[in-house]
Amino acid sequence: MAENTQKVVTRFAPSPTGFMHIGGVRTALFAYLWATKTGGTFILRIEDTDKAREVEGSIQQIQDSLKWLGIEWKYGPDKPGPFGSCIQSQRLDTYREAAQKLVDKGLAYPDPFTTEQIEEFRKKAEAEKRPFLFRDYRPETFEKWDGKQPLRFKTPEIKRYKWHDVVRGDLEAGEEALDDFILIKGDGYPTYNFAHIVDDLNMGVTHIFRGDEFISSTPRFLSLYDGLGITPPVFASLPPILRDDRTKKLGKRDGAKDILDYKSEGYLPEAMMNFLALIGWNPGGDKEIFSRDELVQAFVLEKIQKGGGAFNEEKLAWMNKEYISKISDEQFFEHAKPFIPAVLLEGKTPVKLDKIIPLLREKIHVFSEIPALFAPDGELAFALPSSAGAPAYEGKSLVWKGTDPSSIKSNLQKALELISAVAPENFTAENVKAAVWDFAAAIPKESGGKGAVLWPMRYALSGKEKSPDPFVLSEILGKEETLSRLTHALSLL
Ligand code: GLU
């Protein structure tokens, strides 16, 4: 078979008609994994022959999206290959030459009909309840093609086609699937049907990974391969990505958004690559976390699922958390930085930023969740100064259930003394805990137990009911700020 004797060449061939969504990137990833695994070549080809549908900036966006994920191409819009440009609009001569060869072989003819005539044929076929096929109207004799008329393929043989698809298995289609399709349009640009076949041939493509919406056109492609006298590449038609409930194809409302949005929301590219690879492909077994190299190792075409995989945003968040737990504090900080309030970054609060990092890491799945933690009612709100410079709350909030302000005041007074004795350079959560623990633990149950110390302490430090524990808070705030917040609390009791 082709893959044993030939070096594998795969390509991802998007049309620059908008942003890259999950489905497109997954196709690119599979083509990339297969090329990388086999020591082959991955090409990024831009199919921009439909100028009306082109969206400005898409070519850049496609490249940015793939680069973010670490999907690297050997040849692409920025790196021409030995075959020339990877942008179809810059390869018009190639298509014209290929078209001329077909004309010379009697396998293509200029379309002699006007749009009105074609419309009439269509209506007639409809009235007679038969499918409308151009080949039924193919003229006996053709004019010479001057390069300006639309050029049609003259399907050499009307027959039933059988072919193999590595994902879908053996497929076949009857004669009705064949027709004389347009090769070159009136505007001089080739159609997708023609251009991709010329390019795949020129670029030495051995495996076509693309969406399964092209299966119905495959008989036409096969008739063109026959006309050109070439062996078709291996087809791998990927099923669409489904919604999590598997009722429908994933649509924009279900999260089929621009892949770069995930970047700005703070997903890690490694997590996204891992997540995408497992949509509709599974190496078997329970393992879910795969590095890029492990994916490359494990990737086999036989494990691409026919049924299509579903997009599960919760799984993506879980996976992102797994990857977040593995990166260094420095890397974490780099990703977290855009989401951390400026006052903290600028050192305008007493909080020790490096002490906050483990807390953030523990709480988030995605970096964009960080701002909510610092919001006025968020758990880390204590890290930001209120207008008064310290958390604002009422004295009665300090009072633990079943106790009274005066006993709380004396407990807090004692705690303050004990904490004052901890050396500022050793002011860790552990040491602060050691300093107050015996005192707190000795408070009898009827006097509130250790809650009668820990609660007011926590409230004094955070001004909130929900926050990290008082020892962690002390370490984050540092000795000076801790003592000042406790002193302020005493003044409220
Ligand atoms: N340009 C086609 C598309 O964007 C690609 C199909 C293919 O990979 O052959 O849908």
Boltz pocket constraint, residues with backbone or C-beta under 6 A from the ligand:
constraints:
  - pocket:
      binder: B
      contacts: [[A, 11], [A, 12], [A, 13], [A, 14], [A, 15], [A, 47], [A, 192], [A, 196], [A, 209], [A, 210], [A, 211]]
      max_distance: 6.0
